[in-house]
């Protein structure tokens, strides 16, 4: 018999909705707190079941709590996703037409880039090329700050990438609209924006997944085709400084990953 939705489930959902996204450890604390407050059975390893109960009741509303991973550190996150419309459509109620166009163009830069990042300079250069209504650079800077505050973008040292919330919520949209550029990680099967790619077969992996996978391997070989992994492994120094990675893509990936390790 399917578990019933209780006040503990409702409280959990309400808090998650107010946050938009929640890191795994925070979600586990919230799970415990909700169960204790409402005197509902609690087990530390039953968060997935707890969320499944909420998701069954959200199904008629075309909503779902989804689990995703931070591409920076590999930590789990949970976000509430609207399945009835693409997130770009949903964003239309929060942003003006030219702000949405700037976001779409920023997504293009990030997803089509070699390392999953776009510089603030490149994004701001788009501001006066918008078809809807041109934007001054100062105005564009402010809009980018709002996208970061609303957890659609993340910014580090003047470079922007998609926030974990954006990746979780827009995964299907991105996979459908960027079929030639977007790929799923070979290890965790989630959408990978910041990734390294096998030069032989094109298999892609998240940087945190690469770190974990190759830690257990005696020799770095692609999990798909078994060819030698030519990219620098994040967090591991190259033993031969005279033989850099073959492509700009892998070199950039290594620079980004070590900077954020």
N, C-alpha and C positions, 0 to 999 in steps of 0.2 A: 504493500500500500504506500502510495506517494506521501512524503512528509508534508504536513500542513504549514502554511505560511503563518508565522507567529509575529508578535510585536517585536521580538528580537530581530527577525528578518526585515521587518519594516524599518526599524531604527537603522540597521546596517545600510539599507538601500538609501534612506534619507541622507545619511552622513556622506555616503559615496557620491550621491548626486550633488551635494553642496561642494564637494572637493573637485569633482570632475574626473580625477584620477588619484589613486592611492598606492603607495609603495607596499610591497608584500608584507613586511614586518608590521606596518601600521594597520593593514587589513586584518592581520592575525590578532593584534591587540584589540581592534574594534570588535571582531568576532567574539572574543572572550568577554569583553565588556558588555555587549548586547545580551549575550546569554545569561550573564550573571545578574544584570539589572532586571531582566524579565523572567528570571528563574526558569530558564530553558536548559535542557541537557547540553553540556559543553564537553567537547573532546578536542584537544589541540590539533589533531590530525584530520579533523572533519570539516575544514573550511571549504574544500571543494564540494562536498555534499550540501553544505549550508548554502553555498552560492547556487548550486543546481536547483535547489528548492525555489529560490528567488527567481531564477531564470524560467522555470516552468510557469510561474505566475505572470512573468513579464511577456511571455510568448504572444498572447493575444494583442499586446500593445506594440508589438514589433520592436521590442527592446531586449537587450541582453548585457549581462556583465561579462566582459571578456578579460582574459589574462594575457599579458604581453611582457616584453622584456626591454629593459633599458639598454640601448646600444652602447652606452658609455661604460657601464659597469656590470651588465648582465643580470641585474636584480629584477625580480618579478614585480609587475605592477598590475593593478586592476582598474578598468574603466567601464563606464556605462555607455553602451553603444546604441544608437538609433538605427535600426535595420530598415526602416520604411523609406528612408531617403539618404542620398549621399551626404556626407558631412559638408561638402561645398554648398549644397542646397540649404542645409540647416544653418550654415554660417551667414546666409543672406539676411537673416533677421537681425544679426548683430553688427554687420558691417555694411558700408556703402558699396556701390557698384565698383568704383575705382579702387577701393581698398581690397575687395575680393579679387580684382584683376591683378593687383600687385602680389597678393598671396599666391595666385595660380602661377604667375611668372616666377615667383621665388621657388615654388615647388618644382617647376621645370628646371631651374638652375641646379637645385639640390639633387634631384633624382637623376638628371642627365650628366652630373659631374663625375669626375673620376674617383672622388673619395667621400661623397655624401655630404659635402659642405658647399656653401656659397658665401663669398665675401660680402661684407656690407657695401663695399665700393661697387661691386657688380650689381647688387640689388638696387642700390640708390640710383645707379645709371639708368635703371628701367623706369624710374619715376616720371620722366618727361616723355616717355614713349608709350604711355598708356592710351588705349583707344577710347576708353570711356570718358576720362577726364584727366588731363595731365596733373601731376602732383609736384609740388616744390620739394626739394631734397629734405628740408627741415621737417616738412609735413610727413614725408615718407619715413624719416627717422622715428617720428612719434608713433606712426602706425606700426612699425616693426616692434617697438617697445610694447605696444598693446598685444600684438601677436605672441610675444614672449610671456607677458603677464597672463594671458588667457590660455597658455600652454599649448599653442599650435606650433610654435617654433622654440628652439633653444639657441642660446648665443654663448660662444666662448671666444674670447680674444678677437672680436670683430668678425667672427665667422658664424654662420647660421646653419642649423640642420633642423630636421623635423623633430618635434618633441615626441616623447614616448606616447603621450595621449593621442597625438595626431596619427602616429603609425598604427596604433591599435584601432582607432576609430575609422581611419581611412584606408585600411589595408586592401579591402576589395576594390575600392575606387581606384587606388594606385595600380594594383595588379591589372585591372581592366583597361586603364587609360595610358599606361606606360609599359605595354607588353614587351617591347624590345629592350627596355632599360631596367625594369623592376624584376627582382628575383627573390625567391624564398631561400632562407638559409638551409643548407644541406643537413645541418645538425638539428636545429630546433624547429624547422619547417615554418618559421614566422618570416614575415617580410623583412628583408635586409636592405637598409639604406647605406649605412656605413659598413663596408664589407671588403674582403679580399676575394679575388677570383682566380681559380686555377687556369694557368695559361694554356693547358692542354685541352681541357674539356669544358671550361666555362662555369664549373661549379663554384657557387659563391657561399661564403660563410661570414657570419657576424664576427667582429673582432673578439668579443668575450668568448664566443663559442670556439674560435680558433685557439685561443689561449688554453681553454680547458681540454680541447680535443688533443692538441699536440703535446700537452704536458704528460699524457699517458703513452705517447708513441716514442719508440727509440729513434725513429727516423721520420722526418716530416713528409708524409705522402698523402696525396689527395684521397679522401675517403671514397670518391666515386670511380676514378680511373687508375688510381694507385701510382700515378706519376709523381716525381719529386716536386714538393711544394716550393716554388721559387721565391715566393714573397717572404719578407722578413716577418717572423712571428711576433705579434705584439707582446711587449714586456720582456723579450729575450734579445740579448745583444748578439749581433752577428760576430762569428768568430773570425771571419775573413773580411776585413774592412776593404780589401781591394776588389771584392766582387759584389757590387751593389745590385739591387733587384733589376731585372731586365727592363721593366716598363715604368713609365711615369706613374701609372695607376698604383702599382704595388708600393713604389717609393712614397707616394703621397699618403697611402693608407698607413704605412709604417710610421711616418712622421706624425700623422694625426693621432694614431693609437698610443704612441709613446708619450705624446704631449698630454693625453688625457688619462694615462694609466695612474 
